[in-house]
Every structure is written in C-alpha cells, then in structure tokens.
Amino acid sequence: MLLEFIEGTGYYNLKLNDIIMIIIACVLLYLGIAKKYEPLLLVPIGFGVLLVNIPIGGLMLPEIGTEPGGLLYYLSLGLELGIYPPLIFLGVGAMTDFGPLIANPVTILLGAAAQFGIFLTFLGAILLGFSAPEAGAIGIIGGADGPTAIFLASRLAPELLGSIAIAAYSYMALVPIIQPPIMRLLTTRKERQVVMEQLRSVSKVEKVLFPVIVIIMTGLLLPAALPLLGMLMFGNLIRESGVTDRLSKTAQNELNNIIVIFLGLTVGAKATAVYFLTAETIMIIVLGLAAFAFGTATGVLMGKLLYVLTGGKINPLIGSAGVSAVPMAARVSQAVGKEENPNNYLLMHAMGPNVAGVIGSAVAAGILLSILL
C-alpha cells in the first residue's frame, strides 16, 4: 500500500518536461506579481500552467463515458467554444469611451495601419512552413489584443492556443519596453514635440449612435467578426445609453472579473509540455514579437504621413497606440511625448487610435476567419 501511494504521487511521476513547465509557470507568476506586467491575466494564466503540469492532477482529463472530466476541462469549454473572448469584449466595450475617436475620426486610419503587422506576420509564418490557418492565428498577435488572439486561435489552430495566448499577453505586458525604441527610431525630435489641439466635445447622441452605426457597417461587411465586434459595441451601448447603468456596471466589474479568471486559468491549462515545449513555440514567440514590432512601426509611419498631410497638427507618436493594447499603448505615447516636451499631453489623442485598434484587430480577425475557414 505504501508503494502504491508513492507511485501515485506527482513526485514519483515527475519528468523533465513537467519541471520546465513548472518553472515557466513560476516565471509568469513572477512577472505578474513582482513586475506587475498585466497581473490580472498573467497571474491566472501562470497558475493555470502550474496546475495542468503537475503530474496525475487530471484537471484537463476529458469526460469518458460515465467518468467525469477534470475541473479545467469543463471550464475550458468556454474557451474552445469561443464564449470567453466575446464576453471579455463586452466588458471592454462597457469600460471604453469612444469619444476621442469620434472627436477625431482621422485617427481610425492609425488604428487600421497598425493592423498591417498582422498580415505581414501571416505571410512570414507561411514562409516558415506553418499552414494558412496556423499563420493567421499567429499573425493576430500583432494586434496586441489578447481576447482576439485567443478567439482566432481557438477557431483556426486550437493546438497552438496556449503558445499564442502566452505570447500575446507577454508582449502586451511588455508594451512600455518594446514600443518606445521603435517610436524614437521612426520619428524626429520635432515630430515628437508636436502639441496637438484640444479635442472637441462629443455629444451624447453621437456616442449612442456610434456603436449602432459601427455594428451595422462592419457586421454587414464581415459577419465573421460579429461575435467580437457585436459584444464590444453592445457593451459600449449599455455604457453610453444612460438607461442601463446596472448592466454596464455588471459588465465592467462582476462579469468581466469572473470571465478573466476563467479565461486566464483555462488559457494556462492549454500550455502543456506536449504542445508548448516545441520548436513551433519558439517560432511563434519570435513571430509574435515581429508582428508586434511591425504593427507599432506601421502605426507610427501612418502618423508621420498624417503629420505631413495636416501640416504638422498630428503627433506621429499617437500612431503607436493603434496596436490596441488599451490603455497601456496610449500611456506609452503620452510618456514618450512628454519626455520630449513637458507641455505635451497626448493621452486623450492617443486613445482615439487605441480604441480604433480594438475595432481594427476584431475586423482583421473577421477577415482571416472569412478567408481561412
């Protein structure tokens, strides 16, 4: 009986791959807790990685006949069925003010330009031997939008979900480190010092009509994007309508927090040694960095073009916020601009391309789904 007990412990069944994955889980937890890099997501993801890689835990065992499955197996169904990411978008919509984008509609071009990184990386992944669906799932990392990356990966390449999700959220957490060198490289000191005019006031009617108009226009064009865009715009509508405060507060807080917990744990649970410790994972991490860098660069370059076309009225730095990592990317634009000019306040201006990037990444996901499925 003692021998049977010993043989049934995790220590007895521990393999090198399990040890490596446990170390990776601890690194993610360290980044989330000690470094405060996207803690609301990296902490659940890291703990999910830890739980699923402890031998004989059985948390991801599927249901077989009358034998019940593991806890995370049932929770992960919301991930595999594409339920969690749209619900995250519902919360994002309820927390987002689209006023800066409505006040300065030209900034939607910056959000659109930042999505070029997705398609450039898509081509690069194909050249490296990935299938078209896998390349699409990898390329979406360039949008710097975790829920979108998870949603697309669950549809196009479920076997790569863990690697793609961890890469996407890791790069989102590293926005303040990755973006500033690219922004400085592609802009001049004069451009970085541009002080933009104050945004006009946006009426309540405009804010209420915006989500309705956007969902009609984009929904008819790209029905595949409706799960993400539909929830994003619905969340924003219940925020701006003024008659559904209880629903808006629930979407922003209780519901969003619950889904973040489930999403993080189940994403981490997908990162088992079998799928994660492969050459493909290394290529995904490298391609993800390339996608993110390209997206930042194309956003800034579009900002430079608008700087020229508007006679120097637009600061190109706000183009980097088009990658969608809300609101961190907008804060980075503000920080870099303020370094060059202490009187520069770019945050609200950068929120325009930032929220445009959220819409843009969902549209890009819809395009890839329409083509690759």
C-alpha positions as CSV (number, residue, x, y, z in Angstrom):
1,M,0.0,0.0,0.0
2,L,2.9,2.4,0.8
3,L,4.5,1.6,-2.6
4,E,1.2,2.2,-4.4
5,F,0.8,5.6,-2.6
6,I,4.4,6.6,-3.6
7,E,3.8,5.6,-7.2
8,G,0.6,7.7,-7.2
9,T,2.4,10.9,-6.2
10,G,3.4,13.7,-8.5
11,Y,7.0,13.4,-7.3
12,Y,7.2,9.8,-8.5
13,N,5.8,10.7,-11.9
14,L,7.7,14.0,-12.4
15,K,9.5,14.3,-15.7
16,L,12.0,16.9,-17.1
17,N,9.3,18.4,-19.3
18,D,7.0,18.9,-16.3
19,I,9.8,20.6,-14.3
20,I,10.5,23.0,-17.2
21,M,6.8,23.9,-17.5
22,I,6.5,24.5,-13.7
23,I,9.5,26.8,-14.0
24,I,7.8,28.7,-16.9
25,A,4.6,29.0,-14.7
26,C,6.7,30.4,-11.9
27,V,8.3,32.9,-14.2
28,L,4.8,34.1,-15.4
29,L,3.7,34.4,-11.8
30,Y,6.8,36.5,-11.0
31,L,6.2,38.8,-14.0
32,G,2.6,39.3,-13.0
33,I,3.1,39.7,-9.2
34,A,6.6,41.2,-8.8
35,K,6.9,43.2,-12.0
36,K,3.1,43.9,-12.3
37,Y,3.1,43.0,-16.1
38,E,-0.7,42.5,-16.9
39,P,-1.2,40.9,-13.5
40,L,-4.9,40.4,-13.9
41,L,-4.1,38.0,-16.8
42,L,-0.6,36.7,-16.2
43,V,-1.3,35.6,-12.7
44,P,-4.3,33.3,-13.7
45,I,-2.5,32.1,-16.8
46,G,0.6,31.3,-14.8
47,F,-1.3,29.5,-12.2
48,G,-3.2,27.6,-14.9
49,V,0.1,26.5,-16.4
50,L,1.2,25.4,-12.9
51,L,-1.9,23.4,-12.2
52,V,-2.1,21.5,-15.5
53,N,1.6,20.5,-15.5
54,I,1.6,18.8,-12.1
55,P,1.6,15.1,-12.9
56,I,-1.5,13.0,-12.3
57,G,-3.6,16.1,-11.4
58,G,-6.1,15.2,-14.1
59,L,-7.5,18.7,-14.2
60,M,-7.7,18.6,-18.1
61,L,-8.8,15.0,-18.4
62,P,-11.8,14.8,-20.8
63,E,-15.1,13.2,-19.8
64,I,-15.1,9.5,-20.8
65,G,-18.4,7.5,-20.6
66,T,-19.6,7.9,-17.0
67,E,-16.2,9.1,-15.8
68,P,-16.3,12.8,-15.1
69,G,-13.6,15.1,-16.6
70,G,-11.3,17.4,-14.7
71,L,-12.4,20.9,-13.5
72,L,-10.3,22.8,-16.0
73,Y,-11.6,20.6,-18.8
74,Y,-15.2,21.8,-18.2
75,L,-14.1,25.4,-17.7
76,S,-12.0,25.3,-21.0
77,L,-15.2,24.5,-23.0
78,G,-16.0,28.2,-22.8
79,L,-12.6,28.8,-24.4
80,E,-12.9,26.2,-27.1
81,L,-16.5,27.2,-28.0
82,G,-15.5,30.8,-28.3
83,I,-17.5,32.1,-25.4
84,Y,-15.0,33.8,-23.1
85,P,-13.3,36.2,-25.6
86,P,-16.5,37.9,-26.8
87,L,-17.6,38.3,-23.1
88,I,-14.3,40.0,-22.4
89,F,-15.1,42.3,-25.3
90,L,-18.4,43.1,-23.7
91,G,-16.6,44.3,-20.6
92,V,-14.0,46.2,-22.7
93,G,-16.9,48.0,-24.6
94,A,-18.6,48.9,-21.3
95,M,-15.3,50.4,-20.0
96,T,-14.3,52.2,-23.2
97,D,-15.0,55.8,-24.1
98,F,-15.1,56.1,-27.9
99,G,-15.3,59.9,-27.6
100,P,-11.7,60.6,-28.6
101,L,-12.2,58.5,-31.8
102,I,-15.5,60.3,-32.6
103,A,-13.9,63.7,-32.0
104,N,-11.0,63.0,-34.3
105,P,-12.2,60.3,-36.9
106,V,-9.0,60.5,-38.9
107,T,-7.3,58.6,-36.1
108,I,-9.1,55.5,-37.2
109,L,-6.5,55.3,-40.0
110,L,-3.8,54.9,-37.4
111,G,-5.7,52.0,-35.8
112,A,-6.1,50.5,-39.3
113,A,-2.4,51.0,-40.2
114,A,-1.3,49.2,-37.0
115,Q,-3.0,46.1,-38.2
116,F,-0.6,45.7,-41.1
117,G,1.7,43.8,-38.7
118,I,-0.8,41.1,-38.6
119,F,-0.8,40.4,-42.3
120,L,3.0,40.8,-42.7
121,T,3.5,38.2,-40.0
122,F,0.9,36.0,-41.6
123,L,3.0,35.9,-44.7
124,G,6.2,35.3,-42.7
125,A,4.6,32.4,-40.9
126,I,3.6,30.8,-44.1
127,L,7.1,31.1,-45.4
128,L,8.4,29.4,-42.3
129,G,6.2,26.4,-43.0
130,F,3.1,27.0,-40.9
131,S,-0.3,26.2,-42.5
132,A,-2.5,29.1,-43.5
133,P,-4.9,28.7,-40.5
134,E,-1.9,28.5,-38.1
135,A,-0.2,31.5,-39.8
136,G,-3.5,33.5,-39.3
137,A,-3.7,32.6,-35.7
138,I,0.0,33.6,-35.1
139,G,-0.3,36.9,-37.1
140,I,-3.1,38.2,-34.9
141,I,-0.6,38.5,-32.1
142,G,0.4,41.8,-33.9
143,G,-2.9,43.3,-32.9
144,A,-1.8,43.2,-29.3
145,D,-5.3,42.1,-28.3
146,G,-5.4,39.1,-26.1
147,P,-9.1,38.1,-26.4
148,T,-8.9,38.4,-30.2
149,A,-5.8,36.3,-30.4
150,I,-7.4,33.6,-28.2
151,F,-10.7,33.7,-30.2
152,L,-8.9,33.3,-33.6
153,A,-6.5,30.6,-32.3
154,S,-9.4,28.6,-30.9
155,R,-11.1,28.6,-34.3
156,L,-8.0,28.2,-36.6
157,A,-5.3,26.4,-34.6
158,P,-6.5,25.1,-31.2
159,E,-3.3,23.1,-30.8
160,L,-1.3,26.4,-30.7
161,L,-3.7,28.2,-28.4
162,G,-1.5,28.1,-25.3
163,S,1.6,29.3,-27.0
164,I,-0.2,32.1,-28.9
165,A,-2.1,33.3,-25.8
166,I,1.0,33.4,-23.6
167,A,3.0,35.2,-26.4
168,A,0.2,37.7,-27.0
169,Y,-0.2,38.6,-23.3
170,S,3.5,38.7,-22.7
171,Y,4.0,41.2,-25.4
172,M,1.0,43.2,-24.3
173,A,2.7,43.4,-20.8
174,L,6.0,44.5,-22.4
175,V,4.4,47.4,-24.4
176,P,6.3,50.0,-22.3
177,I,9.6,48.3,-23.1
178,I,9.1,47.3,-26.8
179,Q,7.4,50.3,-28.2
180,P,9.5,53.4,-27.2
181,P,12.7,52.4,-29.1
182,I,10.7,51.8,-32.3
183,M,8.8,55.1,-31.8
184,R,12.0,57.1,-31.4
185,L,13.7,55.4,-34.3
186,L,11.0,56.3,-36.8
187,T,10.3,59.9,-35.7
188,T,12.3,63.1,-35.4
189,R,12.6,65.2,-32.3
190,K,10.5,67.9,-34.0
191,E,7.7,65.5,-34.7
192,R,7.7,64.1,-31.1
193,Q,7.4,67.6,-29.7
194,V,4.2,68.4,-31.6
195,V,1.4,69.6,-29.2
196,M,-2.0,68.7,-30.6
197,E,-5.1,70.8,-30.3
198,Q,-7.7,70.0,-27.7
199,L,-10.4,67.6,-28.8
200,R,-13.9,68.9,-29.4
201,S,-16.7,67.9,-27.1
202,V,-18.7,64.9,-28.2
203,S,-22.4,64.8,-27.7
204,K,-24.4,62.0,-26.0
205,V,-26.3,61.4,-29.3
206,E,-23.0,60.8,-31.1
207,K,-21.8,58.4,-28.5
208,V,-25.1,56.4,-28.6
209,L,-25.3,56.3,-32.4
210,F,-21.6,55.2,-32.8
211,P,-21.9,51.6,-31.7
212,V,-25.1,51.1,-33.6
213,I,-23.6,52.5,-36.8
214,V,-20.4,50.6,-36.5
215,I,-22.0,47.3,-35.9
216,I,-24.3,47.7,-38.9
217,M,-21.5,48.7,-41.2
218,T,-18.9,46.2,-40.1
219,G,-21.4,43.4,-39.4
220,L,-22.8,43.5,-43.0
221,L,-19.3,43.6,-44.4
222,L,-17.7,40.9,-42.1
223,P,-20.3,38.7,-40.4
224,A,-17.4,36.6,-39.1
225,A,-16.4,39.5,-36.8
226,L,-19.8,39.8,-35.2
227,P,-19.0,37.7,-32.0
228,L,-16.2,40.1,-31.0
229,L,-17.5,43.4,-32.5
230,G,-21.1,42.7,-31.5
231,M,-20.2,42.3,-27.9
232,L,-17.8,45.2,-27.9
233,M,-20.4,47.6,-29.3
234,F,-23.2,46.2,-27.1
235,G,-21.0,46.8,-24.1
236,N,-20.4,50.4,-25.2
237,L,-24.1,51.0,-26.0
238,I,-25.2,50.0,-22.4
239,R,-22.5,52.3,-21.1
240,E,-23.5,55.3,-23.2
241,S,-27.3,54.9,-23.4
242,G,-27.7,56.2,-19.8
243,V,-30.6,53.9,-19.1
244,T,-28.8,50.6,-18.4
245,D,-26.3,51.6,-15.6
246,R,-26.8,48.3,-13.7
247,L,-26.0,46.3,-16.8
248,S,-23.0,48.5,-17.6
249,K,-21.6,48.2,-14.1
250,T,-22.0,44.4,-14.1
251,A,-20.3,44.1,-17.5
252,Q,-17.4,46.3,-16.3
253,N,-16.9,44.6,-12.9
254,E,-18.5,41.3,-11.7
255,L,-19.0,39.6,-15.1
256,N,-15.7,40.8,-16.5
257,N,-13.7,39.7,-13.4
258,I,-15.3,36.2,-13.5
259,I,-14.6,35.7,-17.2
260,V,-11.0,37.0,-16.7
261,I,-10.4,34.4,-14.0
262,F,-11.9,31.5,-16.2
263,L,-10.1,32.7,-19.3
264,G,-6.7,33.0,-17.6
265,L,-6.9,29.7,-15.9
266,T,-8.0,27.8,-19.0
267,V,-5.5,29.5,-21.3
268,G,-2.8,28.5,-19.0
269,A,-4.2,25.0,-18.9
270,K,-3.7,24.7,-22.6
271,A,0.1,25.2,-22.2
272,T,1.1,21.6,-21.5
273,A,4.6,20.3,-22.3
274,V,3.4,18.3,-25.3
275,Y,2.2,21.4,-27.1
276,F,4.4,24.1,-25.5
277,L,7.9,22.7,-25.5
278,T,8.3,22.5,-29.2
279,A,10.3,24.3,-32.0
280,E,7.0,25.8,-33.1
281,T,6.5,27.6,-29.8
282,I,9.9,29.3,-30.2
283,M,9.0,30.4,-33.8
284,I,5.6,31.6,-32.5
285,I,7.3,33.8,-29.9
286,V,9.7,35.2,-32.4
287,L,6.9,35.8,-35.0
288,G,4.8,37.4,-32.3
289,L,7.5,39.9,-31.5
290,A,7.9,40.7,-35.2
291,A,4.1,41.1,-35.5
292,F,4.0,43.5,-32.6
293,A,7.0,45.5,-33.8
294,F,5.6,45.7,-37.4
295,G,2.2,46.9,-36.0
296,T,3.9,49.6,-33.9
297,A,6.0,50.7,-36.9
298,T,3.2,50.9,-39.4
299,G,1.1,52.9,-36.9
300,V,3.9,55.4,-36.4
301,L,4.5,55.6,-40.1
302,M,0.9,56.4,-40.8
303,G,1.2,59.0,-38.1
304,K,4.1,60.6,-39.9
305,L,2.0,60.7,-43.1
306,L,-0.9,62.4,-41.3
307,Y,1.7,64.8,-39.8
308,V,2.7,65.9,-43.3
309,L,-0.9,66.0,-44.7
310,T,-2.2,68.1,-41.8
311,G,0.7,70.5,-41.8
312,G,2.2,69.2,-38.5
313,K,-1.0,69.1,-36.5
314,I,-0.8,65.4,-35.6
315,N,2.0,64.0,-33.5
316,P,3.1,60.7,-35.1
317,L,3.7,59.1,-31.7
318,I,0.0,58.5,-31.3
319,G,0.1,56.1,-34.2
320,S,1.9,53.5,-32.0
321,A,-1.3,53.3,-29.9
322,G,-3.1,51.8,-32.8
323,V,-1.9,48.3,-31.8
324,S,-4.9,48.0,-29.4
325,A,-3.3,47.3,-26.0
326,V,-5.9,49.5,-24.2
327,P,-5.0,51.8,-22.4
328,M,-1.3,50.9,-22.0
329,A,-0.3,51.8,-25.5
330,A,-1.9,55.2,-25.2
331,R,0.0,55.8,-22.0
332,V,3.3,54.9,-23.7
333,S,2.5,57.6,-26.4
334,Q,1.9,60.1,-23.6
335,A,5.1,59.1,-21.8
336,V,7.4,59.3,-24.9
337,G,5.8,62.6,-26.0
338,K,6.2,64.2,-22.5
339,E,9.9,63.2,-22.4
340,E,10.4,65.5,-25.5
341,N,8.0,68.2,-24.5
342,P,6.9,68.6,-20.8
343,N,3.8,70.5,-22.0
344,N,2.7,67.7,-24.3
345,Y,-0.5,65.8,-23.3
346,L,-1.1,63.1,-25.8
347,L,-3.1,60.6,-23.7
348,M,-6.6,61.5,-24.9
349,H,-5.4,62.0,-28.5
350,A,-3.8,58.5,-28.4
351,M,-7.0,57.0,-27.1
352,G,-8.5,57.6,-30.5
353,P,-6.2,55.2,-32.4
354,N,-6.1,53.0,-29.3
355,V,-9.8,52.2,-29.4
356,A,-9.7,52.2,-33.2
357,G,-7.1,49.4,-32.9
358,V,-9.5,47.3,-30.8
359,I,-12.0,47.6,-33.6
360,G,-9.3,47.1,-36.2
361,S,-8.0,43.9,-34.6
362,A,-11.5,42.4,-34.5
363,V,-12.0,43.4,-38.2
364,A,-8.7,41.7,-39.0
365,A,-9.8,38.6,-37.2
366,G,-13.0,38.6,-39.2
367,I,-11.1,38.9,-42.4
368,L,-8.8,36.0,-41.6
369,L,-11.8,33.8,-40.4
370,S,-13.7,34.6,-43.6
371,I,-10.7,33.6,-45.8
372,L,-9.2,30.7,-43.9
373,L,-12.4,28.9,-42.7
